Amino acid sequence: MKHKIVYFIVYLFTRLIALLPLRLGVMVGSLLGDLAYWMDSKHRQRAMEHLQRAFGHEKNPQQLNQIARDSYKNMGRSLVESIYLPNLTASAMQRWVAVDGLSHYIEAHHQKKGVIILTAHFGNWEIIPKLLWSYGHCIHATVRPLDNPYLDQMVQDWRRKNGMGVLNKRTDVHRILKLLREGESVGFLMDQNTVIQDAVFVDFFGHPAATNKGLAILALRSGAPVIPIFMVREQLGHRMIIEKPIQIVRSGGNQENILKTTALFTQTIESFVARYPAEWFWVHRRWKTQRGQGPQPTTHPVGMGKDNEF
């Protein structure tokens, strides 16, 4: 019953927001994010602790507070924008979102090895599949099912309408490999803490962070090019930045290659967070897992981990 009540409230909210023009709806999302910033003291404090860890040596408390507040606003805007996405046409998407580096993705796609898209909980990442769809490219993405089955069904329906193939990160590992062998594109978010069984520790803003090693194993095993794609919010829309493939070097044993590759992916994410800090999800406990907690990790690709979802 609780799940049904929450679903009804969310459904009613989405229907009301959808009655507004997109620009006005985004303004409402910004206000909701600002309201959450002031009301959610627990997560606001967590965000400040993480910002202090990442930028305390170069930014003052006022600057860090502003980044945290802007991050909340971005979350509110992104939530509202996701309501509109399924009904936006290809031409509307291309007017709303500028693209830098589309040729990098197209060239990688033409290699016929499949494409691994590396991104993060950064900007409005839900736009990426819809925008690539508008240019004629369907991508698949790994997701973690929501705990509320009614909300989960609603969100998955939205994602499919956005031209995205939905994969379960825990059960579809072999299907992911098959899709890459068939030349398809698969997207992953790789910026969150993971349990120690699935992790290697690499630096994120100078501090060891438990990072899922599954994507490194997948990239090394498949040989598919890894293309970083990140969304950056602009005054009247967004910009999707597509970078050249990450150059993966196999220079040691299996464990060493996994560690180096995971570090490369994490450095790429960190570079975007450093440039656009308000775009990232600072309330997440990125450094939660510490060395020595539980059994040591293995190198078997049993899954993509808890948090590597689109």
C-alpha positions in Angstrom: 0.0 0.0 0.0 2.9 2.4 0.8 4.4 1.8 -2.6 1.0 2.5 -4.2 0.5 5.8 -2.3 4.0 7.0 -3.2 3.4 6.1 -6.8 0.1 8.0 -6.9 1.7 11.1 -5.4 4.6 11.0 -7.9 2.3 10.3 -10.8 0.1 13.2 -9.9 3.1 15.5 -9.6 4.4 14.5 -13.0 1.0 15.1 -14.6 0.8 18.6 -13.1 4.3 19.5 -14.2 3.6 18.2 -17.7 0.9 20.9 -18.0 3.5 23.6 -17.8 5.8 24.8 -20.6 9.3 23.2 -20.4 11.1 26.4 -19.4 8.6 27.1 -16.6 8.7 23.5 -15.4 12.5 23.7 -15.1 12.1 26.9 -13.0 9.8 25.0 -10.7 12.4 22.2 -10.5 15.0 24.8 -9.5 12.8 26.1 -6.7 12.1 22.6 -5.5 15.8 21.9 -5.4 16.5 25.1 -3.5 13.7 24.1 -1.0 15.3 20.7 -0.5 18.7 22.4 0.1 17.3 24.4 3.0 15.1 21.6 4.5 17.4 18.6 4.1 20.1 19.4 6.7 21.4 15.8 6.9 22.3 15.6 3.2 23.3 19.2 3.0 25.9 18.7 5.7 27.1 15.5 3.9 27.5 17.5 0.7 29.5 20.1 2.5 31.8 17.5 4.1 32.5 16.0 0.6 33.1 19.4 -1.0 35.5 20.3 1.8 37.3 17.1 1.2 37.6 17.8 -2.6 38.0 21.5 -2.7 38.7 22.7 0.9 42.3 23.6 0.0 41.3 26.0 -2.8 37.7 27.3 -2.0 36.3 29.1 1.0 33.2 28.0 2.9 31.0 30.5 1.1 32.0 29.1 -2.3 31.5 25.5 -1.1 28.0 26.4 0.2 27.1 27.9 -3.2 28.3 24.8 -5.0 26.2 22.6 -2.7 23.1 24.8 -3.2 23.6 24.9 -7.0 23.9 21.1 -7.0 20.5 20.8 -5.2 19.0 23.1 -7.8 20.5 21.0 -10.6 18.9 17.9 -9.1 15.5 19.5 -9.0 15.8 20.8 -12.6 17.0 17.4 -13.8 14.1 15.6 -12.1 11.5 17.8 -13.7 13.2 17.7 -17.2 13.0 13.9 -17.1 9.2 14.2 -17.0 9.3 16.0 -20.4 11.9 13.9 -22.2 9.6 11.1 -23.5 7.5 13.6 -25.4 10.2 15.7 -26.9 10.8 15.2 -30.7 14.3 14.7 -32.2 14.3 18.3 -33.6 13.2 19.7 -30.2 16.1 17.8 -28.5 18.6 19.1 -30.9 17.4 22.7 -30.4 17.6 22.3 -26.6 20.9 20.5 -26.4 24.1 21.5 -28.2 26.7 18.8 -28.9 30.5 18.9 -28.9 32.4 15.9 -30.4 29.6 13.9 -31.9 32.2 12.7 -34.5 34.1 10.9 -31.7 31.1 8.7 -31.0 30.3 8.1 -34.7 33.9 7.1 -35.5 34.0 4.7 -32.5 30.6 3.2 -33.6 32.0 2.5 -37.1 34.7 0.3 -35.6 32.0 -2.4 -35.2 33.4 -3.4 -31.8 30.6 -1.9 -29.8 30.9 1.3 -27.8 31.2 1.7 -24.0 29.8 5.0 -22.8 31.4 6.3 -19.6 29.5 8.9 -17.7 28.4 9.9 -14.2 25.6 11.2 -12.0 26.5 14.6 -13.5 24.3 17.2 -15.1 21.1 15.6 -16.4 22.6 12.2 -17.5 19.1 11.0 -18.5 19.3 13.3 -21.6 22.2 11.3 -23.1 20.2 8.4 -24.5 17.4 10.6 -25.8 19.8 13.0 -27.6 21.8 10.2 -29.2 18.4 8.7 -30.3 17.6 12.0 -32.0 20.8 11.5 -34.1 19.8 8.0 -35.0 21.7 6.0 -32.4 20.0 3.7 -29.9 22.0 2.9 -26.8 21.5 0.4 -24.0 22.1 1.3 -20.4 22.6 -0.6 -17.1 20.1 0.3 -14.4 19.3 -0.7 -10.9 15.6 -1.4 -10.5 13.9 0.9 -8.0 12.6 -0.5 -4.7 9.1 0.7 -5.5 7.9 -1.6 -8.3 5.2 0.9 -9.5 7.7 3.7 -9.8 10.2 1.4 -11.4 7.8 0.5 -14.1 7.0 4.1 -14.8 10.7 5.1 -15.0 11.6 2.1 -17.2 8.7 3.1 -19.6 10.0 6.6 -19.7 13.5 5.4 -20.6 12.3 3.1 -23.3 10.3 6.0 -24.8 13.6 7.9 -24.8 15.0 5.3 -27.2 17.0 3.5 -24.5 17.5 -0.3 -24.1 17.2 -1.1 -20.4 19.6 -3.7 -18.9 19.8 -5.0 -15.4 23.3 -4.5 -14.2 23.3 -7.7 -12.0 21.7 -10.2 -14.4 22.5 -9.0 -17.9 26.4 -9.2 -17.8 26.5 -11.8 -20.6 23.9 -9.9 -22.6 26.1 -6.7 -22.3 29.1 -8.6 -23.8 26.8 -10.0 -26.6 25.5 -6.5 -27.4 29.1 -5.1 -27.6 30.1 -8.0 -29.9 27.1 -7.1 -32.1 28.4 -3.5 -32.4 25.9 -1.9 -30.0 26.5 0.9 -27.5 26.1 0.4 -23.7 26.2 3.2 -21.1 27.5 3.1 -17.5 27.7 5.5 -14.6 30.8 4.9 -12.7 31.1 7.6 -10.1 29.7 6.1 -6.9 30.8 4.0 -4.0 30.6 0.3 -4.2 31.0 -2.7 -1.9 34.5 -4.0 -1.3 33.8 -7.3 -3.1 33.3 -5.5 -6.4 35.9 -2.7 -5.8 39.4 -1.6 -6.4 40.6 1.6 -4.6 41.7 4.5 -6.8 42.1 8.2 -5.9 39.2 10.5 -6.4 40.2 14.1 -5.5 43.2 12.7 -3.7 41.4 10.3 -1.5 41.1 6.5 -2.0 37.6 5.6 -3.2 36.1 2.2 -3.6 35.3 2.0 -7.3 33.6 -0.7 -9.2 36.1 -2.7 -11.3 33.5 -4.3 -13.6 33.7 -1.7 -16.3 37.5 -2.0 -16.5 37.1 -5.8 -16.8 34.5 -5.4 -19.5 36.6 -2.9 -21.5 39.7 -5.0 -21.3 37.8 -8.2 -22.2 35.7 -6.8 -25.1 38.2 -4.3 -26.6 35.3 -1.9 -27.2 36.3 1.8 -27.3 35.3 3.7 -24.1 33.8 7.1 -24.9 33.3 9.7 -22.1 30.0 11.6 -22.5 29.0 14.3 -20.0 26.0 16.7 -19.8 26.7 20.3 -18.8 23.9 22.7 -18.0 23.8 26.0 -19.9 21.6 29.1 -19.4 18.9 28.0 -21.9 19.6 24.3 -22.3 22.4 21.9 -22.1 25.6 20.9 -23.8 26.6 17.3 -24.4 30.4 16.9 -24.4 31.7 13.8 -26.1 35.5 13.1 -25.8 37.8 10.9 -27.7 38.1 7.3 -26.7 40.1 6.7 -23.5 43.5 5.1 -24.4 43.7 1.9 -22.3 47.2 0.5 -21.9 47.8 -3.2 -21.1 51.2 -3.0 -19.4 51.0 -5.5 -16.6 49.2 -8.5 -15.1 45.4 -8.8 -15.0 45.0 -7.1 -11.6 47.4 -4.3 -12.5 45.6 -3.6 -15.7 42.2 -3.5 -14.0 43.5 -1.1 -11.4 45.1 1.2 -14.0 42.0 1.2 -16.2 39.7 1.9 -13.3 41.9 4.8 -12.3 41.8 6.2 -15.8 38.0 6.1 -15.9 37.9 7.8 -12.4 40.4 10.5 -13.5 38.1 11.3 -16.4 35.1 11.7 -14.2 37.1 13.8 -11.7 38.2 16.2 -14.4 34.6 17.0 -15.3 33.6 17.3 -11.6 36.5 19.7 -11.0 35.5 21.9 -14.0 31.8 21.9 -13.2 31.4 21.0 -9.5 27.8 22.1 -9.2 26.8 19.5 -11.8 27.8 16.5 -9.6 25.8 14.5 -7.0 27.6 15.6 -3.8 25.1 14.1 -1.4 26.4 10.6 -2.3 28.8 9.0 0.1 31.6 8.5 -2.4 34.2 7.6 0.2 32.0 5.4 2.3 33.7 2.0 1.8 37.2 1.8 3.4 40.0 -0.8 2.9 39.7 -3.7 5.2 35.9 -3.9 5.3 34.8 -7.5 4.6 36.4 -9.9 2.1 38.9 -8.7 -0.4 37.8 -8.1 -4.0 38.2 -10.6 -6.8 38.7 -10.0 -10.5 35.7 -12.0 -11.7 33.0 -10.0 -13.5 30.1 -11.3 -11.6 28.2 -8.0 -12.0 28.6 -4.3 -12.6 28.1 -3.5 -8.9 25.5 -1.7 -6.9 25.6 1.8 -8.4 26.8 1.6 -12.0 23.5 2.5 -13.5 22.2 5.0 -16.1 
